[in-house]
């Protein structure tokens, strides 16, 4: 399983996943519960690779991810990621390490905080190509 966490400068869980450029990707395909968490791979997307504008005309650095963790995401982003084979999980947890640790432990994550940009995205998503 691969889990991608949208971040702000690789240090905090980011809102508005469709606009996020910095991602931490955990490849857990070889991970066992009694092992230390493997270090994440840092993915720094180019402007044209940001998922809000990506044309889906070729491979993407986040291909193969099973779960996306972020603070907020619009319906269009969720649909887009579902087409790419990934589920989206929103959370109010700000620390990526805590989020991944809780996910692996099967614990609930903090509920997402209210974000006005999510409401604006929902309006924009009504007209989205995704």
C-alpha positions in Angstrom: 0.0 0.0 0.0 1.2 3.5 -0.8 -0.1 6.5 1.2 0.5 10.1 0.0 0.1 13.0 2.5 -0.4 16.5 1.1 1.9 18.8 3.0 3.0 22.4 3.4 6.7 22.4 2.9 6.8 18.7 3.9 6.1 19.5 7.6 2.4 19.9 8.1 -0.7 18.3 6.5 -2.0 20.6 3.9 -5.5 21.6 2.9 -6.7 22.0 -0.6 -5.1 18.9 -1.9 -5.7 19.7 -5.5 -3.3 22.7 -5.3 -0.7 21.0 -3.1 2.8 20.7 -4.6 4.7 19.0 -1.7 3.8 15.4 -0.9 5.2 12.7 1.4 4.7 9.3 -0.1 5.0 6.2 2.2 5.5 2.9 0.4 4.2 0.4 2.9 4.3 -2.6 0.6 7.1 -4.3 2.6 6.2 -2.8 6.0 5.3 -5.0 8.9 3.6 -3.9 12.1 6.6 -4.7 14.3 9.0 -2.6 12.1 9.8 1.1 12.2 8.0 3.2 9.7 10.0 3.6 6.5 11.0 7.1 5.6 8.7 8.8 3.2 9.7 9.7 -0.3 9.4 13.5 -0.9 7.5 14.4 -4.1 7.7 18.1 -5.2 5.3 18.6 -8.1 6.0 21.0 -10.9 3.2 23.6 -11.5 1.8 21.6 -14.4 1.7 18.4 -12.3 -0.5 20.0 -9.6 -3.6 17.7 -9.7 -6.0 20.7 -10.0 -4.6 21.4 -13.5 -2.9 18.1 -14.5 -4.2 17.1 -18.0 -4.2 13.4 -17.3 -2.3 12.9 -20.6 0.5 10.8 -19.2 2.1 9.4 -16.0 2.0 11.3 -12.8 4.4 11.2 -9.8 1.6 10.2 -7.5 0.5 7.2 -9.7 0.1 4.0 -7.7 -1.0 5.7 -4.5 -3.8 3.9 -2.7 -4.7 6.5 -0.2 -4.4 10.3 -0.1 -4.4 12.1 3.2 -5.1 15.9 3.3 -6.8 18.5 5.5 -9.4 19.4 2.8 -10.3 18.4 -0.8 -13.1 19.3 -3.1 -15.5 16.8 -4.6 -13.8 17.1 -8.0 -10.4 16.2 -6.4 -12.0 13.1 -4.7 -13.6 12.0 -8.0 -10.3 12.6 -9.9 -8.3 10.5 -7.4 -10.9 7.7 -7.4 -10.4 7.5 -11.2 -6.7 7.2 -10.6 -7.3 4.4 -8.1 -6.9 6.3 -4.8 -9.2 7.0 -1.9 -9.1 10.4 -0.1 -9.1 10.8 3.6 -9.5 14.3 5.1 -8.3 15.0 8.6 -7.7 17.8 11.1 -4.5 16.2 12.2 -1.7 18.6 11.3 1.4 16.4 11.8 2.0 14.0 8.9 3.9 11.5 11.2 1.0 11.4 13.6 -1.5 10.9 10.8 0.4 8.0 9.2 1.0 6.4 12.6 -2.7 6.6 13.5 -3.7 5.2 10.1 -1.4 2.2 10.5 -2.7 1.6 14.1 -6.3 1.6 12.9 -7.1 4.7 15.0 -9.5 7.4 14.0 -8.0 10.7 12.8 -9.1 14.1 14.0 -12.0 15.5 12.1 -11.2 18.1 9.4 -11.4 21.7 10.4 -13.7 24.1 8.6 -12.0 25.6 5.6 -13.7 28.2 3.5 -11.7 27.3 0.5 -13.3 23.8 0.5 -16.7 25.5 0.1 -15.4 27.6 -2.8 -13.9 24.4 -4.3 -17.3 22.7 -4.1 -18.8 25.5 -6.1 -16.0 25.3 -8.7 -16.3 21.5 -8.8 -19.8 21.8 -10.1 -18.2 22.9 -13.4 -15.0 20.7 -13.1 -14.0 18.3 -15.8 -13.4 15.6 -13.1 
